[in-house]
């Protein structure tokens, strides 16, 4: 069968992969709005590898993969370090956050987080997001940020935890040892580079810097192209 779905309200639901994050205090595993790829045999080695619809945020190991979509939910750990396993805080009720509970090894020790259902947004939707950057160099300097303007193409940022894996960037081809900018994959592998989104409503350079620095967050409005 082939059933049409409303592209924003009823998007493709998958599962976020198991992780090795052992801290259980509600810490962030993946940000809402982060670009993800389908984690099959190449990058994911857990149970049923390559069979289930498991997604993972773009990172240093995903240069040859294709952007599948953007996370509709923030993924965070449970609270098992300070509360019984499965405990939910009051502020989580009504929240869209996906809470990944503890995963245990054969000795009964926590060795990561379990898979958790998540929504993944695809082409056709218009979204507001604060998970973006426009830095042209060292991202701690406001002068290295550019305005994000209507009509700008946004690509997928990759480069390490401190650079916020999976966020969108308006900068194409930045040559920086600490951060690379893959689009839909690795050019050498034959996977084409292209934009993941286009900006409908942007922000000034100062607001882009403030957002990236986790000060005042200013959203941009985008249309997805993936």
C-alpha positions in Angstrom: 0.0 0.0 0.0 1.0 3.6 -0.4 -0.7 6.0 2.0 -0.2 9.8 1.9 0.6 11.4 5.2 0.5 15.1 6.4 4.3 15.9 6.1 4.7 17.7 9.5 2.1 16.2 11.9 2.6 12.6 10.8 6.2 12.1 9.8 8.3 9.0 9.6 9.0 7.5 13.1 12.1 5.6 13.7 14.2 4.7 16.7 17.3 6.5 17.9 20.2 4.0 18.3 21.6 2.6 21.5 24.5 4.7 22.9 27.4 4.3 25.3 26.2 7.2 27.4 26.2 6.0 31.0 25.3 9.2 32.8 21.6 9.2 33.9 20.7 12.7 34.8 18.6 13.8 31.9 21.6 14.8 29.8 21.2 15.5 26.1 22.0 12.6 23.7 20.8 14.4 20.5 19.3 17.8 19.9 16.0 18.5 18.2 16.7 19.6 14.7 19.9 17.6 14.3 20.4 16.0 11.0 20.4 12.2 11.2 21.2 9.2 8.9 20.0 5.6 8.9 22.5 3.6 10.9 22.8 0.3 9.2 25.7 -2.3 9.1 28.4 0.3 8.4 28.1 2.4 11.6 25.8 0.6 14.0 26.8 -2.8 15.5 24.0 -3.4 18.0 21.2 -6.0 17.9 19.5 -6.4 14.5 22.0 -4.2 12.8 21.0 -3.1 9.3 17.4 -4.4 9.8 15.6 -1.9 12.0 14.9 1.8 11.2 17.6 3.2 13.5 18.8 6.7 13.1 21.9 8.4 14.4 23.2 12.1 14.3 25.7 13.0 11.7 29.3 12.8 13.1 32.8 12.1 12.2 32.0 8.5 11.2 29.2 9.3 8.8 30.9 11.0 5.9 29.7 8.5 3.3 26.1 8.4 4.4 23.0 10.2 3.2 21.0 12.7 5.3 17.7 11.0 6.1 16.0 13.9 7.9 16.0 16.1 11.0 15.1 15.0 14.5 11.7 16.2 15.6 12.5 15.6 19.3 15.4 16.1 21.7 16.8 12.8 22.9 18.0 12.6 26.5 18.9 10.1 29.1 16.7 8.9 32.0 17.4 9.9 35.6 18.7 6.5 36.9 21.7 8.1 38.6 19.5 10.0 41.1 16.1 8.2 40.8 14.9 4.6 40.2 15.2 3.4 36.6 12.2 4.6 34.5 11.5 7.6 36.7 10.0 10.6 34.8 10.1 14.2 36.1 6.9 16.2 36.3 8.2 18.6 33.6 8.6 15.7 31.2 4.8 15.2 31.1 3.5 16.9 28.0 7.0 17.4 26.7 8.1 16.1 23.3 11.5 14.9 24.5 12.4 11.3 23.9 13.9 9.7 27.1 16.3 6.9 26.5 16.4 4.6 29.5 19.4 2.8 30.8 20.9 -0.3 29.0 22.5 -3.0 31.2 25.3 -5.4 30.5 25.4 -9.1 31.5 26.8 -8.1 34.9 23.9 -5.8 35.6 25.9 -2.6 35.2 24.7 0.3 33.2 26.7 0.5 30.0 24.6 3.0 27.9 21.1 3.9 26.8 18.5 1.9 25.0 16.9 2.5 21.7 14.0 5.0 21.9 11.3 5.9 19.3 11.8 9.4 17.7 10.1 11.4 15.0 12.2 12.4 11.9 11.1 15.4 9.7 11.4 15.2 6.0 11.1 17.3 2.8 7.8 19.2 2.6 7.7 20.7 6.1 8.4 24.2 7.2 10.1 24.5 10.6 11.5 26.9 13.2 14.9 25.8 14.5 17.7 27.0 16.8 20.0 24.2 15.8 22.1 26.1 13.3 25.3 28.1 12.9 26.9 30.6 10.4 30.5 30.7 11.7 33.3 31.3 9.2 36.1 30.5 11.6 36.6 30.3 15.4 33.0 30.1 16.7 33.9 31.8 20.0 34.3 35.2 18.1 31.2 37.1 17.2 33.0 38.7 14.2 33.4 35.3 12.6 29.6 34.8 12.2 27.6 35.8 9.1 23.9 36.8 8.9 21.6 33.9 8.0 19.4 35.4 5.2 16.2 34.3 3.5 17.1 32.2 0.5 20.4 30.9 2.0 21.0 27.2 1.6 21.8 25.2 4.7 24.2 22.3 4.8 25.0 19.7 7.5 27.8 20.5 10.0 30.1 17.7 11.1 33.0 17.7 13.3 32.8 16.6 17.0 30.8 17.0 20.1 32.0 20.6 20.9 30.8 21.6 17.4 27.3 20.3 18.0 27.1 17.4 15.5 24.2 17.4 13.1 23.4 21.1 13.2 22.7 23.1 10.0 25.2 25.7 8.7 25.1 28.3 6.0 28.8 28.0 5.4 29.9 25.8 2.6 33.5 24.4 2.2 35.0 25.8 5.4 38.5 24.4 5.7 39.0 24.0 9.4 40.8 21.1 11.1 38.3 21.1 14.0 35.2 21.0 11.8 34.3 19.7 8.4 31.1 20.4 6.4 29.7 17.3 4.7 26.4 17.8 2.9 24.8 14.6 1.8 28.0 12.6 2.0 31.6 12.4 1.0 32.4 13.8 -2.5 35.2 11.3 -3.0 32.7 8.4 -2.5 30.5 9.7 -5.3 27.7 10.9 -3.0 26.6 14.3 -4.1 26.9 17.4 -1.9 23.7 19.5 -1.6 21.6 21.6 0.7 19.5 20.1 3.5 17.3 23.1 3.9 16.6 26.6 2.6 16.0 29.6 4.8 12.6 31.4 4.8 13.3 33.8 7.7 16.8 34.4 8.9 18.7 36.3 11.7 21.5 38.8 12.0 25.1 37.7 12.6 24.9 38.8 16.2 21.7 36.7 16.8 23.4 33.7 15.1 26.4 34.0 17.4 24.1 34.3 20.5 22.2 31.2 19.5 25.3 29.1 18.8 26.8 30.3 22.1 23.6 29.1 24.0 22.9 32.6 25.2 19.5 34.0 23.9 18.2 31.6 21.3 16.9 33.1 18.0 15.1 30.6 15.7 15.3 30.7 11.9 12.5 29.4 9.7 13.4 26.8 7.1 11.9 24.5 4.5 13.5 21.1 4.5 14.9 19.7 1.2 15.7 16.2 2.5 
